Amino acid sequence: MLYYATKLVVSALIILAVSELAKRLPGFAALVASLPLISVLAFVWMHLEGSSNAAVADLSGQIFWLVIPSLLLFVALAFLLRHGVDFWLGLAVSAGLTVAAYLALLPVLRKFGVQL
């Protein structure tokens, strides 16, 4: 149980740090948020839990392909907010576009033999 609590606290502290940094140093917060910290934490937790290097490599490869459509969220949200769209609506539309991009990418990846 202590192990799961540690995982939860470490993950929450990263999110807290980024949100607090964004208030004072938005550029640095963006840098920290752009780092694949959640992915790195997942790799570390998997390794500590005894997962094979192959399992970690599989996750890493799958994350790579899914990062591509996720970039649409950032571009769409910035565009919408800069053009006066309400935050919550902009976030919802951006998230919806990202989901659509994921759904569009999956068959393309399958066609090229990439299985997620």
N, C-alpha and C positions, 0 to 999 in steps of 0.2 A: 504494500500500500504506500509506503514511503517513497518508493521508486516512482509511482504514478503521480504522487503529489509533487515530487521534484520536477518531473517532466512538465506538469501543469504550471508550476511557478516559473520555471525558466522561460517557457513559451510566453506566458503572460507578461513577464518582465520585459521581453523584447518588444512586444506590442506597446506596452506602456512607455518604454523609452522612446520609441519612434514618435508616438503621439505627443509626448512632452517636448521632444526636440523640435518638432514641426512648429511649435509656438515661438521658439526662439531662433532657431537656425533651420529654416525650411530647406535650404539647399543640402545641408548635411543630413537632415532627416530623410530627404529624398534618396540620397546616396545609401544610407543605412537600409531604407525600405526596399531599395532596388537589389540589395544583396540577397542571394537565395538562402537567407537564414533559416527559413522553415524547412527547406529541402535539406540543408546541411544538418539541422537538428534531427530530421527524420533519418538521415543516413547514420548519424551517431547513435540514435536510439536503437535502430535496427542492428547495428554492429554490437552494441552492448548487450542486446537481447539474444545474440548468437546467430543472427541471419548470415547467410553465406555472402561472399563477395559477389556472386552471380545475382543474388536477389537485390543487392544494393545497386549493382550495375543496371539491372532491368528497370528498377525504379528511376534511376538517373536518366536513362534513355527515354522512358515514357514522359518524364517531366519535361525534357527538352522539347518534345513534339507539342506538348500542351501549353508551353510558354508562348508559342507563336500566336495562337488565337487570343490568349489572355492579354496581349499587348493592346488589342483593340479597346479594351475597357479604359485604359489610361488616355488614349488619344480621343476617344468619344467623349469621355467625361470632361476632359479639359475643353474640348470644343464646345460642348453644350453649355457648360458653366460660363465660359467667356461670352457666349451669345445670349445670356440672360435667362437660361432655363433654370427653374427651381432646383435646388440641390437634390432633393429626394427623387424628383422626376428624372433628373439627369443621371443619377446613380442607377435608377431602375432601368432606364433606356440603355445605358451603357452595359449593365449586367445582361440585359436581354440580348443585345448585340453580341456580347461575348459568348453567351450560350449558343446563339445561332452560328457563330463562327466555329465553335467546338463541333456542333452537329454537322456543319458543312465539311470540316476537316477530316472527321473520322472516316467517311467512305473513301476519301482521297488517299488517306494513309493506308487503308486496307487494300486499295487497288495496287499500291506499291509494296505490299507485303509487310507493312508495319502493323503489328498487333498491339493494342492497348488493353 
